[in-house]
Amino acid sequence: MTNNGAKQELYHPTDEVKQNAFVKDDQAVREASYADPVKFWEDRANELLDWYEPWDKAMDNSNAPFYKWFVGAKTNIIHNAIDRHLDTQRKNKLAFIWIAEDGHAVSMSYFRLNREVSKFANVLKSMGVKKGDTVTIYMGRTLEQVIAMLATTKIGAIHSVVYGGFSTEALAERIEDARSRVLVTQDGSFHRGKVVNLKEIANEAVRRSGHVEHVVTLRRTGHEVEMVEGRDFWWHELMNLPVANGSCETEVMDAEDPLFILYTSGTTGKPKGVLHTHGGYQVQVATTLQYVFDLNEQDRWWCAADPGWITGHSYIVYGPLILGATSVIYEGAPDYPYPDRWWRIVEEYGVTVLYTAPTAIRGLMRFGEAWVKRHDTSSLRLLGTVGEPINPEAWRWYHEVVGGGRCPIMDTWWQTETGGFMITPMPTTPLKPGSGTKPFAGVIADVVDEEGNPVKPGEEGYLVLQHPWPGMLRTVWGDPERYRQQYWSTFEKQGWYTAGDSARKDDDGYFWIIGRIDDVIKVSGYRLGTAEIESALVAHKAVAEAAVIGVPDEVKGNVIHAFVILTQGIAQPEEAELKQFVRDEIGPIAVPAHIEFVEALPKTRSGKIMRRVLRATAMGEDPGDMSTLAD
């Protein structure tokens, strides 16, 4: 692995991929859009979406950094995601195929989705929920979770989805901050055959928060739970009442009206309530999904995330529905009950596009190729990754073993705050394993030093976004000053958004995301990205996954401590062998001082390694709040 990346192998799209691509010449589209980003997004807003009333101004920068998009326009994302399809052939097309952990499956057409969303919207209205109110949704990966989100949006309320696995304290904190009067939850969810008792957590969170007046509970597991009379109601009972009418008018909203609050995982400090709005967000998610994944009427799209995260909001719920796609949602874990669960689903349901996290890919790599090859995955035509940089070794395995060497991998970089893809290939882009390639059309990005000067090719710097984009967060809920400080203060003079990630560009202008700025280790004055060292370790045939941290050292300032998960069926190598391997891959400065072999790594539920927990473990300290830990 070189520090530049320009010499890495280049994967060119096949003639078939080029012929079927929505964007035939991605470089030409990008360059034209960079010259006038606002026009690019305005054209997409006209091309892809319907509006109740047009906008007066595409972008308003008069109160920067509190930018506004499509000012004066009237819309509701539900109109574009559901309503308009009901007058077309898509009315009876499948919107979702939901697969339970036990294999039971439910299909839902756009017609039926509209009925269920309208019924629950009327239920919420009967509870006094109105435009501008906030509804917190704390559920497992069910169709009802999606229905609750869409119903809340339909009546002009704001949803705050909390991942169904956060602790009582984390849920209570988010309810309190959003001031939600209604909580939607379920008795429990299934995870690896066991029941996660969501209702018990929800009940305690409601007691602590003090805002919730009504709790709606979906019966999923059937186990006994505490229901408080006058406050708690069963989903199925409410949906059978006369008030749950299958017809509900969609509320007309301003383009800048709030759509949802989504709290970042909060591995350190108080979680941030990232606010997105109706108008610009729908333009971004629809455009990026169409350009990057070429979704067409015949596709079976599977974003293997959870609606509780931004990936699920943008690319399970809103983006695919706007494009009229058919989406697969799977309730369970990727390796339960066997490591071929995902590949079985691809085969049985004819999945054509799969979008997932590198951490899931590396986890499935541990079980070897045989579990994939026992299934026919030839329906796949495109693959994608999200959530963190993908190491080249995992990229190649995904490409060769899962994709049969024929499926381009769309390695996307973006954030909760950006709303949609920001640095990404398109199917016609030549690919380099481990690189997100170039900024998406209409996205102006660069890598700069602390003074804001562009760094040389191969040098590390701050990843910055230099022009507003429509899907951007509008503020931090209830804390505009935190919004300004967190994202705009580093390069306030230039007016640039700071992503909080370090990156580099190679000689071809390809971006290589290194990791969070705080995931950089300084050894003897050298700055080393954790992702680069981890990638070197994982390139060894015996290593399935790795995480590295910096541990204070009197001489070097910090030394590198590595945690390594071994590949199944391969003997544990000597520590000296792995150290030499890293030396050969990167150089002596990156060699870990200590290598610890472990069975698992602490991760958030979005798959990000919690390095502060590892650091605390290595130094014998209290790891602090563990509410965001996946296991």
C-alpha positions in Angstrom: 0.0 0.0 0.0 1.5 3.3 -1.0 0.9 6.7 0.6 -0.3 8.0 -2.7 -2.7 5.5 -4.0 -2.1 6.5 -7.6 -0.2 3.3 -8.4 -2.9 1.0 -7.1 -4.7 -1.2 -9.6 -7.4 0.4 -11.7 -10.7 -1.4 -12.3 -12.5 -0.3 -15.5 -16.3 -0.8 -16.0 -17.3 -3.4 -18.5 -19.1 -2.5 -21.8 -22.3 -3.8 -20.3 -22.0 -1.6 -17.3 -21.4 1.4 -19.5 -24.4 0.7 -21.7 -26.8 0.3 -18.8 -25.5 3.3 -16.8 -27.8 6.2 -16.2 -24.7 8.5 -16.4 -22.7 7.6 -19.5 -19.8 10.0 -18.8 -19.4 10.6 -15.1 -16.4 12.9 -15.5 -18.2 15.2 -17.9 -21.2 15.4 -15.6 -19.0 16.2 -12.6 -17.0 18.9 -14.3 -20.1 20.6 -15.7 -21.7 20.6 -12.3 -18.6 22.0 -10.4 -18.8 25.1 -12.6 -22.4 25.9 -11.3 -23.5 23.6 -8.4 -26.7 25.5 -7.8 -27.8 25.0 -11.3 -27.0 21.3 -11.2 -29.2 20.8 -8.1 -31.9 23.0 -9.4 -32.1 21.0 -12.7 -32.4 17.8 -10.7 -35.1 19.2 -8.5 -37.1 20.0 -11.7 -36.3 16.7 -13.4 -36.9 14.2 -10.5 -39.5 15.7 -8.3 -43.0 17.2 -8.2 -43.6 20.4 -6.3 -46.9 21.9 -5.1 -45.5 25.4 -5.8 -42.1 26.3 -7.3 -39.3 28.0 -5.4 -38.4 31.7 -5.6 -34.7 31.1 -5.0 -32.7 27.8 -5.4 -30.2 28.7 -2.7 -30.2 31.5 0.0 -26.8 32.2 1.5 -27.8 35.5 3.2 -27.5 34.0 6.7 -24.5 31.7 6.2 -23.8 29.1 7.5 -27.5 28.6 8.0 -28.1 28.0 4.3 -31.6 27.5 2.7 -32.5 25.7 -0.4 -35.6 26.0 -2.7 -36.8 28.9 -0.7 -40.6 29.5 -1.1 -41.3 26.1 -2.6 -44.2 24.0 -1.3 -43.7 20.3 -1.0 -43.9 17.2 1.2 -41.4 14.4 0.6 -44.4 11.9 1.0 -45.9 13.3 -2.2 -42.9 12.2 -4.2 -42.2 9.0 -2.2 -45.8 7.7 -2.3 -48.6 9.9 -3.5 -47.5 10.4 -7.1 -46.9 6.7 -7.7 -50.6 5.9 -7.0 -51.6 7.4 -10.4 -49.1 5.3 -12.3 -48.3 1.7 -13.0 -46.2 1.7 -9.8 -49.4 1.6 -7.8 -49.3 -2.2 -7.6 -45.5 -2.5 -7.7 -43.8 -3.9 -4.6 -42.3 -1.1 -2.5 -40.8 -3.5 0.1 -40.0 -7.1 0.7 -39.5 -7.6 4.4 -37.8 -10.8 5.6 -38.0 -11.8 9.3 -35.1 -13.4 11.1 -37.0 -16.7 11.1 -37.4 -16.5 7.3 -41.0 -15.4 7.2 -41.5 -12.7 4.5 -44.0 -10.0 3.8 -44.4 -8.0 0.6 -46.0 -4.6 0.4 -47.1 -2.7 -2.7 -47.1 1.0 -3.0 -50.9 0.9 -2.8 -50.9 -1.0 0.4 -48.0 1.1 1.8 -50.1 4.2 1.2 -53.1 2.7 3.1 -51.0 1.7 6.1 -49.2 5.0 6.2 -52.5 6.9 6.0 -54.1 4.8 8.7 -51.2 5.4 11.1 -51.1 9.0 10.2 -54.8 9.3 11.3 -53.9 7.5 14.5 -51.2 10.0 15.3 -53.6 12.9 14.5 -56.2 11.4 16.9 -53.5 11.7 19.6 -53.1 15.4 18.9 -49.9 15.2 16.8 -49.8 18.1 14.4 -47.5 19.9 12.1 -44.1 20.7 13.8 -44.6 18.2 16.6 -41.9 15.5 17.2 -42.5 11.8 17.3 -39.8 9.5 18.6 -39.6 6.0 17.0 -37.7 3.3 19.0 -38.2 0.0 17.1 -36.5 -2.9 15.5 -36.1 -3.4 11.7 -39.7 -3.8 10.8 -42.1 -2.5 8.1 -44.0 -0.8 10.9 -40.9 1.2 11.7 -40.9 2.6 8.1 -44.6 3.2 8.2 -44.3 5.2 11.5 -41.7 7.4 9.9 -43.7 8.0 6.7 -46.9 8.6 8.7 -45.3 11.2 10.9 -43.9 13.0 7.8 -47.3 12.8 6.0 -49.0 15.0 8.6 -46.1 17.5 8.8 -44.7 16.2 12.1 -41.0 15.5 12.7 -39.7 12.1 13.4 -36.7 11.2 15.6 -35.8 7.6 15.0 -33.7 6.1 17.8 -32.0 2.8 16.9 -33.7 -0.1 18.6 -30.9 -1.2 20.8 -29.8 2.1 22.5 -29.9 2.0 26.3 -32.6 3.5 28.5 -30.4 6.5 29.2 -29.6 7.2 25.5 -33.3 6.9 24.6 -34.5 9.1 27.4 -31.9 11.8 26.5 -33.1 11.8 22.9 -36.8 12.0 23.9 -36.0 14.9 26.2 -34.0 16.8 23.7 -36.6 16.4 21.0 -39.5 17.1 23.4 -41.5 14.2 21.9 -45.1 13.8 23.1 -45.5 10.4 21.4 -43.2 7.4 21.4 -43.7 4.5 19.0 -42.0 1.2 20.0 -42.5 -2.5 20.1 -42.7 -5.2 22.7 -39.3 -6.6 21.6 -37.2 -7.4 18.6 -35.3 -10.5 17.5 -31.5 -10.7 17.4 -29.8 -14.0 16.7 -32.9 -15.8 18.0 -33.1 -13.9 21.2 -35.6 -11.3 22.3 -34.4 -7.7 22.9 -36.9 -6.2 25.3 -37.5 -2.8 23.8 -40.7 -2.1 25.7 -39.0 -2.4 29.1 -36.3 0.0 28.0 -38.9 2.3 26.5 -41.0 2.3 29.7 -38.1 3.4 31.9 -37.0 6.0 29.4 -40.5 7.5 29.4 -40.4 7.7 33.2 -37.1 9.6 33.1 -37.9 12.0 30.2 -41.2 13.4 31.3 -42.5 14.6 27.9 -44.3 11.5 26.5 -48.1 11.4 26.7 -48.8 8.4 24.5 -46.9 5.2 23.7 -47.8 3.0 20.8 -46.5 -0.5 21.0 -46.1 -3.0 18.1 -46.6 -6.7 19.1 -43.6 -8.4 17.4 -42.3 -11.1 19.8 -45.5 -11.7 21.8 -43.8 -11.8 25.2 -45.6 -10.2 28.2 -44.8 -6.5 28.8 -46.0 -3.7 31.1 -48.7 -1.5 29.6 -49.7 1.6 31.4 -53.4 2.3 31.2 -54.3 5.6 29.6 -50.8 6.0 28.2 -50.0 2.8 26.3 -51.8 1.4 23.3 -51.2 -1.6 21.0 -50.5 -0.8 17.4 -52.8 -3.5 16.0 -55.7 -2.3 18.2 -55.4 1.3 17.1 -55.1 0.3 13.5 -58.4 -1.5 13.7 -60.3 1.5 15.1 -62.6 3.6 12.9 -60.3 6.6 13.3 -57.6 4.6 11.4 -59.0 5.6 8.1 -57.0 4.5 5.0 -57.3 8.0 3.5 -55.3 10.9 4.8 -54.4 14.1 3.1 -50.7 14.9 2.8 -49.8 18.1 4.7 -48.4 20.9 2.4 -45.0 22.0 3.8 -42.4 24.7 3.0 -39.2 23.3 1.5 -37.3 24.4 4.6 -39.8 22.9 7.1 -38.2 20.3 9.4 -38.4 16.7 8.2 -36.5 14.7 10.8 -34.0 14.9 13.7 -31.4 12.2 13.8 -29.0 12.0 16.7 -25.4 11.1 16.0 -24.2 8.1 17.9 -22.6 10.3 20.6 -19.6 8.1 21.4 -18.3 11.2 23.2 -20.2 14.1 24.7 -23.9 14.9 24.3 -25.5 13.5 21.1 -26.1 16.1 18.4 -29.6 16.3 16.9 -28.9 16.8 13.2 -31.9 18.5 11.5 -32.9 17.8 7.9 -35.7 19.5 5.9 -38.2 18.5 3.2 -37.0 20.3 0.1 -33.2 20.0 -0.3 -32.9 16.6 1.3 -35.3 14.8 -1.2 -33.4 16.4 -4.1 -30.1 15.0 -2.8 -31.2 11.5 -1.9 -33.1 10.9 -5.2 -30.3 12.3 -7.3 -27.4 10.4 -5.6 -29.3 7.1 -5.6 -30.2 7.4 -9.3 -26.7 8.5 -10.5 -24.7 6.2 -8.3 -26.7 3.0 -8.3 -28.6 3.2 -11.6 -31.8 2.1 -10.0 -34.4 1.0 -12.6 -37.9 -0.5 -12.6 -36.6 -4.1 -12.6 -34.1 -3.8 -9.7 -34.3 -5.4 -6.3 -32.4 -2.9 -4.1 -31.0 -4.0 -0.8 -29.5 -1.4 1.5 -28.5 -3.7 4.4 -28.6 -1.0 7.0 -31.2 0.0 9.6 -33.8 2.8 9.2 -32.5 4.0 12.6 -29.4 5.4 10.9 -29.0 8.0 8.2 -28.2 5.3 5.7 -31.6 3.8 6.4 -33.4 7.1 6.3 -31.9 8.1 2.9 -31.4 4.8 1.1 -34.0 2.4 2.6 -36.9 4.8 3.1 -36.9 8.0 1.2 -34.5 7.7 -1.8 -35.8 4.3 -3.1 -39.4 5.3 -2.6 -39.0 8.6 -4.5 -37.5 6.6 -7.4 -40.3 4.0 -7.2 -37.9 1.1 -6.4 -38.5 -2.2 -4.8 -36.4 -2.6 -1.6 -35.4 -5.6 0.5 -35.4 -5.2 4.3 -34.0 -8.0 6.5 -34.7 -8.1 10.2 -31.8 -10.2 11.5 -28.0 -10.5 11.7 -25.9 -11.3 8.5 -24.5 -14.5 9.9 -27.6 -15.9 11.7 -28.4 -18.8 11.8 -25.5 -19.5 9.3 -22.9 -17.3 7.6 -24.7 -17.7 4.3 -27.9 -15.8 5.3 -27.2 -12.8 3.1 -26.2 -14.9 0.1 -29.3 -17.0 0.5 -31.5 -13.8 0.5 -29.7 -12.5 -2.7 -30.4 -15.8 -4.4 -34.0 -16.3 -3.2 -35.2 -12.7 -4.0 -33.0 -11.9 -7.0 -31.3 -8.9 -5.4 -29.5 -6.9 -8.0 -27.8 -4.2 -6.0 -26.4 -4.7 -2.5 -25.2 -1.8 -0.3 -23.6 -2.5 3.1 -20.8 -1.6 5.5 -17.2 -2.7 5.3 -17.4 -4.1 8.8 -20.1 -6.5 7.7 -18.0 -7.5 4.7 -15.0 -8.2 6.8 -17.1 -10.1 9.3 -18.4 -12.4 6.5 -14.9 -12.8 5.0 -13.9 -14.6 8.2 -16.0 -17.5 7.2 -14.4 -18.0 3.8 -15.6 -18.2 0.2 -17.5 -21.5 0.5 -20.5 -19.9 2.2 -20.9 -17.4 -0.7 -20.2 -19.9 -3.5 -22.9 -22.4 -2.4 -25.5 -19.8 -3.6 -26.2 -18.2 -7.0 -25.4 -14.5 -6.6 -25.4 -13.9 -10.4 -28.4 -11.5 -10.1 -26.1 -8.9 -8.5 -24.9 -6.2 -10.9 -23.7 -3.5 -8.6 -22.3 -3.5 -5.0 -21.8 -0.6 -2.6 -20.1 0.3 0.7 -20.9 2.9 3.4 -19.9 3.9 6.9 -16.1 3.8 6.9 -13.2 3.5 4.5 -13.0 0.0 3.1 -9.6 -1.6 3.1 -8.4 -2.9 -0.3 -8.3 -6.5 0.9 -12.0 -6.5 1.8 -12.7 -4.5 -1.4 -11.2 -7.3 -3.6 -13.0 -10.1 -1.7 -16.3 -8.3 -2.1 -15.6 -7.7 -5.8 -14.3 -11.1 -6.7 -16.2 -13.5 -4.3 -19.5 -11.8 -3.9 -19.7 -9.9 -7.2 -18.0 -12.5 -9.3 -15.5 -9.9 -10.6 -18.3 -8.3 -12.7 -19.9 -5.8 -10.2 -18.4 -2.4 -9.7 -18.2 -1.3 -6.1 -19.7 2.1 -5.2 -17.6 3.1 -2.2 -19.5 6.1 -0.8 -18.3 8.7 1.7 -20.9 10.8 3.4 -22.3 11.6 6.9 -25.4 11.9 8.9 -24.9 15.6 8.5 -24.6 15.6 4.7 -27.8 13.7 4.1 -26.5 11.8 1.0 -23.5 10.7 -0.9 -20.7 13.3 -1.2 -17.6 11.5 -2.5 -18.5 8.4 -4.6 -17.9 6.7 -7.9 -20.6 6.2 -10.5 -20.8 2.9 -12.4 -18.7 4.3 -15.3 -15.9 5.6 -12.9 -12.6 3.6 -13.0 -12.2 2.3 -9.5 -9.2 2.0 -7.1 -9.8 -0.4 -4.2 -10.1 1.7 -1.0 -10.8 5.1 -2.7 -14.1 6.8 -2.8 -12.9 8.3 -6.1 -14.2 11.9 -6.6 -16.8 14.3 -5.2 -20.3 13.7 -6.5 -21.7 16.1 -9.1 -22.6 19.4 -7.5 -20.2 18.7 -4.5 -17.1 20.9 -4.2 -14.6 19.3 -1.9 -10.9 19.5 -1.3 -8.1 18.4 1.1 -6.4 21.3 2.8 -3.8 22.0 5.6 -4.5 23.9 8.8 -4.2 27.2 7.0 -6.7 26.2 4.3 -4.1 25.6 1.5 -4.6 22.6 -0.8 -2.1 19.9 0.2 0.1 18.1 -2.4 -0.9 14.8 -3.9 -0.3 12.0 -1.3 -0.3 14.4 1.7 -2.8 14.1 4.4 -5.1 17.0 5.3 -8.5 18.2 6.4 -11.4 17.1 4.2 -13.6 20.2 3.6 -16.7 20.9 1.6 -16.4 24.3 0.0 -19.9 25.0 -1.3 -23.4 24.4 0.2 -25.4 21.4 -1.0 -29.2 20.8 -0.7 -29.2 17.7 1.6 -27.0 19.4 4.2 -28.1 19.6 7.8 -29.7 22.9 8.7 -28.6 23.2 12.3 -28.1 21.1 15.5 -31.6 20.8 17.1 -32.0 23.5 19.8 -28.3 24.5 19.6 -27.5 26.7 16.6 -24.2 27.8 18.2 -23.0 24.2 18.4 -23.8 23.8 14.7 -21.7 26.8 13.9 -18.8 25.8 16.1 -18.8 22.1 15.3 -18.9 22.4 11.5 -17.9 25.9 10.4 -15.5 27.4 12.9 -12.3 25.6 11.7 -12.3 27.4 8.3 -14.8 30.2 9.2 -13.0 32.8 7.1 -13.3 30.7 4.0 -16.9 29.6 4.8 -16.0 25.9 4.5 -17.7 22.9 6.2 -15.3 20.7 8.1 -16.2 17.1 7.9 -14.0 16.0 10.8 -12.2 13.5 8.6 -8.7 13.5 7.4 -8.0 12.5 3.8 -5.6 12.7 0.9 -5.8 13.0 -2.9 -3.6 11.1 -5.3 -2.2 12.3 -8.6 -5.5 11.4 -10.4 -7.5 13.6 -8.0 -9.0 10.5 -6.3 -9.9 11.0 -2.6 -8.7 8.5 0.1 -10.5 8.9 3.4 -8.1 8.1 6.2 -10.5 8.4 9.1 -11.7 10.8 11.8 -9.2 13.5 12.6 -9.3 12.3 16.2 -8.4 8.8 14.8 -4.9 10.0 13.9 -1.9 8.8 16.0 1.2 10.9 16.4 4.3 8.8 16.7 7.6 10.6 17.0 6.0 13.6 15.4 4.5 11.7 12.4 0.8 11.6 11.9 -0.5 8.2 11.1 -4.1 7.4 10.2 -5.6 4.4 12.1 -7.4 3.2 9.0 -4.1 2.9 7.0 -2.4 0.8 9.7 -5.6 -1.3 10.1 -5.7 -1.8 6.4 -2.1 -3.1 6.3 -2.8 -5.6 9.1 -6.0 -6.9 7.4 -4.0 -7.4 4.2 -2.3 -10.3 6.0 -4.1 -13.6 5.2 -4.5 -14.5 8.9 -6.2 -11.2 9.9 -9.9 -10.7 9.5 -10.2 -7.4 11.2 -8.1 -5.0 13.1 -8.2 -1.8 15.2 -5.3 0.4 16.3 -5.0 3.1 19.0 -2.3 5.3 20.3 -1.0 4.7 23.8 1.1 7.4 25.5 4.9 6.8 25.5 7.6 8.9 27.2 10.0 8.7 24.2 7.8 8.7 21.1 4.8 10.6 22.4 2.6 7.7 21.4 3.1 4.1 20.3 0.7 2.0 18.4 -1.4 -0.7 20.1 -3.2 -3.1 17.7 -6.2 -5.3 18.4 -6.5 -8.2 15.9 -9.3 -10.7 15.0 -8.0 -13.8 13.3 -9.5 -15.4 10.2 -11.2 -18.7 11.0 -9.2 -21.8 10.1 -5.8 -20.1 9.9 -3.2 -20.6 12.6 -2.3 -17.6 14.7 0.9 -16.0 13.4 3.7 -14.8 15.5 3.5 -11.2 16.7 6.8 -10.5 15.0 5.5 -11.8 11.7 2.6 -9.3 11.7 4.9 -6.4 12.8 7.2 -7.2 9.9 4.2 -7.3 7.6 3.2 -3.8 8.6 6.8 -2.6 8.2 6.8 -4.0 4.6 3.4 -2.5 3.8 3.8 1.0 5.2 7.2 1.5 6.9 8.9 1.2 10.3 7.1 4.2 11.8 3.8 2.4 11.5 4.8 -0.9 13.2 2.7 -1.5 16.3 4.5 -1.7 19.7 1.9 -4.2 20.9 -0.4 -6.6 19.1 -3.3 -8.2 21.0 -5.4 -11.0 19.6 -9.1 -10.7 20.5 -12.4 -12.4 19.6 -14.4 -9.2 19.0 -14.1 -5.4 18.8 -16.3 -2.8 20.5 -18.4 -1.1 17.8 -21.3 1.3 17.6 -24.5 -0.1 16.0 -23.5 1.6 12.8 -20.3 -0.5 12.7 -17.8 2.1 13.8 -15.1 0.9 16.1 -15.2 2.6 19.5 -11.5 3.3 19.9 -12.0 5.2 23.2 -13.2 1.9 24.7 -10.1 0.1 23.4 -7.9 2.9 24.7 -9.5 2.8 28.1 -9.1 -1.0 28.1 -5.4 -0.8 27.2 -4.7 1.8 29.8 -6.8 0.3 32.6 -9.3 3.2 32.7 -13.0 3.5 32.9 -14.4 3.4 29.3 -17.3 5.7 30.2 -20.7 5.7 28.5 -21.2 2.4 26.7 -24.8 3.0 25.6 -23.9 3.1 21.9 -22.0 -0.2 22.0 -23.5 -2.8 19.7 -23.0 -5.7 22.0 
